Amino acid sequence: MNQIYLDYSATTPLAPEVFEAMRPYFTEHFGNASSIHGFGREAKVAVDAAREKLAAALGALPQEIAFTSGGTEAANLAIFGVARTFTEPRHLVTSRVEHPCVLNSCKELEKSGWQVTYVEPDGTGMISVDAVRAAIRPETALISIMFANNEVGTINPIVEMAQLAAERKILFHTDAVQAFGKLPIDVRQIPVSLLSLSGHKIYGPKGMGALFVRRGVKLQPLLFGGHQERDRRAGTENVAGIVGLGRAAELMMAAQKAEAERLRALSERFWQQVQKILPQATLNGNPESRLPAVLNLSFPGFESTALVMSLDLQGIAVSNGSACSSGSVEVSHVLRAMKISRERAVSALRFSFGKYTTEAEVETTLQALEKILQRQARPNFAG
């Protein structure tokens, strides 16, 4: 059976060029980058080169890049790293639609006395600058708002939020895991203090991420040991992973504009055709300010888990934002925060396209989806 992968927001396949760049660092170039002999120096040169590539992709300085084990660790380092620089609990602003790595970090801080304001999104999943402004208090120490939402693809006005934070002398972190490589991000133009990203969303390796830490921003580390990453992240460097992340960033930046245009055209055509198949289908997320390759669609009258499984049986991989627990469907926290009806929320599927998605795969998916909807339809199906 042919396999069609339309879940690129969950993870991307490792690009062959990235694997080839990493391969030597699993075998002949195995040195510890902290060692001063030739083997170690060879590894350190590779780490430094990858750091420069990643910095260039962000418009950052190489010394502002701290490598981590992924986006979750990077976000944790940003949030806890800032919090631990204060001797007394302060106040933090975030949103209801953040990734769990941010939400659960904030909940953990609340246990130690921090106050957290969870800003509500609008009906498209967007967080407004005014809502963030209204949440700020005199004791606010950090604002953490995602660049683009992982479930519905909505892009937030991060430039304006970061400017607001800078004016108030508040540190600002953005989870850019979904946005990096897909949207132009230049930290010379966007005054964020901290920005987290992940390798496996840009055709790089899993278990590899980074945190941009603007020069002058103080952090306390999460891990204690050696002096790696300028004392921000102790532990022997994952040289192969770092090389892979650097190469993946380099490739994504080279193709960013053209690929965004191609993927937007694919996703828009897909949505237009879905509306013909099922006129009552709805788009979840902002219709204009949205990642080019993400479509979160509801199919009222249907159940998302059944649709995911039916498509999977046809060799097509998509995702839903709900989790099945004890026989009941739990609505995605993002869709719930957007105040979407339960019927619409439990029928939501996320289709996310990528660099290996073809027009033929999109057409095959549409045909399969139409047949599945007809087969599972209630009597009022208008296909």
C-alpha positions, 0 to 999 in steps of 0.5 A: 500500500502506498503511504501518504504522510500528511502529519508534518506538524507532528514530525518531519522525515530526516532529509537525506542531505541531513543524514549524510552530514550527520553520518561521519559524526557517528563513525570516524569523527567521534571525538568529544567537542570538549577535548583539546586533542585533535579528535576533540578539536575536529568535533568542536569545529563541526559544532561551531560551524552548525552554531553559525548556520543556525545563528545565520538562519535567525539573524543571531550571533553564534554565542546567542545559540544554546543547543538542547535536546529539543523544543521542550527542553529549550522552552523549559530552559527559557521559563525556568532559567529566567524564573530562577534568576529571581529570589522571590516569585514574580508574575508570568503571562502566557496563553491558553493555547500554548504547547504543553511544554510551556503550559506545564512549565507554568503550572509547575512554577505556580507550585512555587508561588509564581502568579501566571495569567493565561490569556484567552485566544480569539475564535481563530486561536490568535492571541491579541497584543491588547490581551497581553497588554491587559495581563501585564502587572508591575511584577511581570517578569516574563511573557511567553507566547508561541509564534504559531500554533501547532494545532491550528497553525494560527500565527500570532503578532509576535513582533508587536508583542515583543516590542511591547515587552521591550518597552516595559522591560519585560523578558519575552520568550516565543516557542517558535518550534512550528514557525522556524524554517517556515516563516521569516524570523530575524531576531534583529527585527523581532526584539524577543529575549528568548526563542525556542526551536526543534530539529525534527520539525525542519527535516532534522534529527529528533532529540535536537533543539536550540534556544536563542538567548539574546546577549545580556539575558541571564539564565540559570541552567537546568542541568549542572555539570561541565561548562558546555554551551556557555554554562547554559546547558551542561553535558557532552555535546550531541555532535551528530545531532548538532551538525544535523540541526545546522544542516537542516536549518541551512536547507530550510532557509534556502528553500523557505520562500518558494516552499511556503508558496508551494505549500500554501497553494496545496493547502488552499486547493485541498480546503477548496475541494473539501468544501465541495465534498462536505459543504458543512466542513469548517476551518479552525484557525485564522484564514489569513494569518496561518502557517502555509502548510497547516489545515485544521478542519472539522467535519461535523457529524463525524468523529475524528478518531474514526476518520484518522483510523479510516484514512490510516487503513488507506495508507494516509497519515493525518492527526486529530487534536483529541485523545481517547481516554477511558472510552471518551473523547477529550477535546483538544485544549486549543480548540476548547480555548477557542470556544469551538463547539464540542461537535465541531471539536471532536470532528477536527482533523489536522492535515499538515503538508511538507516538502515531500508532499505531491499534488498527486498525494493531495488528490489521492487523499481527497478521493479517499476522504470523500469515500470515507465520509460517504461510508460513515455519513449520517443520512443528511450527508451532502457529498 
